[in-house]
Amino acid sequence: MDLSPEAAQERCRYGIEGVLGGVVREERPGTVEATFGLIGSERLTCTIAGIGGGRSRVTIETRRGAQLGNPAPSPYVKALADFLAG
């Protein structure tokens, strides 16, 4: 992203809470952890790292409860990634 790590973290937080309706549960420099939903809840972790020149790399990871078979890709990861890229 063409944002400083601090600005990228703020954008992640806004995307989670303001756009996707998630709840930020824990935040520290370079990391935002959030939850979505009550039943079959999902946790997202965004890790933000500066890569120089005022740019940042954001990695979005998901954790969900046990599911049968191959779980579908997370709609929250895709939606947050699309928001951050837009």
Backbone torsions as a table, in degrees:
resi	resn	phi	psi	omega
1	MET	NA	147.2	176.8
2	ASP	-86.5	54.8	178.5
3	LEU	-139.0	151.9	172.8
4	SER	-65.0	160.2	178.0
5	PRO	-55.5	-38.9	180.0
6	GLU	-65.2	-44.3	179.3
7	ALA	-68.2	-37.6	177.6
8	ALA	-64.4	-39.1	178.5
9	GLN	-65.1	-42.1	177.5
10	GLU	-61.5	-41.3	179.0
11	ARG	-65.8	-39.0	176.2
12	CYS	-60.9	-47.9	180.0
13	ARG	-59.4	-46.3	179.7
14	TYR	-62.7	-42.8	179.1
15	GLY	-60.8	-42.1	-179.7
16	ILE	-66.4	-52.0	-174.1
17	GLU	-83.1	-49.6	-172.1
18	GLY	-81.9	-29.3	-176.4
19	VAL	-102.2	-46.8	-174.5
20	LEU	-95.4	-13.2	177.8
21	GLY	78.0	21.5	176.9
22	GLY	-84.1	177.2	-179.8
23	VAL	-122.2	120.6	175.6
24	VAL	-73.4	120.3	-177.7
25	ARG	-96.9	-31.0	-179.6
26	GLU	-152.2	141.4	178.3
27	GLU	-146.6	136.1	173.8
28	ARG	-146.5	165.1	-178.0
29	PRO	-52.9	122.7	177.8
30	GLY	87.9	-0.3	-178.9
31	THR	-146.9	135.7	172.5
32	VAL	-129.1	126.5	176.2
33	GLU	-116.2	134.0	-175.6
34	ALA	-139.9	162.2	175.7
35	THR	-126.3	153.9	178.5
36	PHE	-134.9	132.1	173.4
37	GLY	75.2	160.8	178.4
38	LEU	-103.8	-46.3	179.3
39	ILE	-94.3	127.7	-175.9
40	GLY	63.5	37.3	-173.7
41	SER	-59.9	155.0	-177.6
42	GLU	-128.0	141.4	176.3
43	ARG	-113.3	135.1	174.5
44	LEU	-114.8	142.3	171.7
45	THR	-123.1	124.2	174.4
46	CYS	-105.3	125.2	176.3
47	THR	-111.4	124.9	-176.0
48	ILE	-114.1	128.8	179.8
49	ALA	-132.6	133.4	174.3
50	GLY	-71.3	138.3	179.3
51	ILE	-121.1	15.7	176.4
52	GLY	92.6	155.5	176.7
53	GLY	65.5	27.7	-179.8
54	GLY	73.8	19.7	-178.8
55	ARG	-113.1	158.9	-179.1
56	SER	-139.0	153.7	172.3
57	ARG	-111.3	129.3	178.0
58	VAL	-114.5	126.1	175.8
59	THR	-110.6	127.7	-179.7
60	ILE	-112.5	123.6	178.2
61	GLU	-120.7	150.1	179.5
62	THR	-123.1	148.9	172.6
63	ARG	-133.6	129.7	178.7
64	ARG	-131.0	163.5	176.1
65	GLY	-65.8	170.5	-179.9
66	ALA	-59.4	139.4	179.6
67	GLN	-137.3	147.8	176.6
68	LEU	-75.3	145.7	176.0
69	GLY	67.8	-158.8	177.7
70	ASN	-88.1	113.5	-179.3
71	PRO	-67.8	148.4	176.9
72	ALA	-68.8	154.6	176.1
73	PRO	-58.8	151.4	-178.0
74	SER	-71.3	123.5	176.0
75	PRO	-68.9	-25.9	179.7
76	TYR	-70.8	-40.0	178.1
77	VAL	-63.0	-46.6	-179.6
78	LYS	-62.7	-45.5	-178.4
79	ALA	-64.0	-41.6	179.3
80	LEU	-67.7	-43.3	178.0
81	ALA	-60.3	-42.6	178.2
82	ASP	-62.8	-42.2	178.5
83	PHE	-62.8	-46.2	-178.3
84	LEU	-65.3	-34.2	-179.3
85	ALA	-76.4	-24.3	-175.0
86	GLY	-83.8	NA	NA
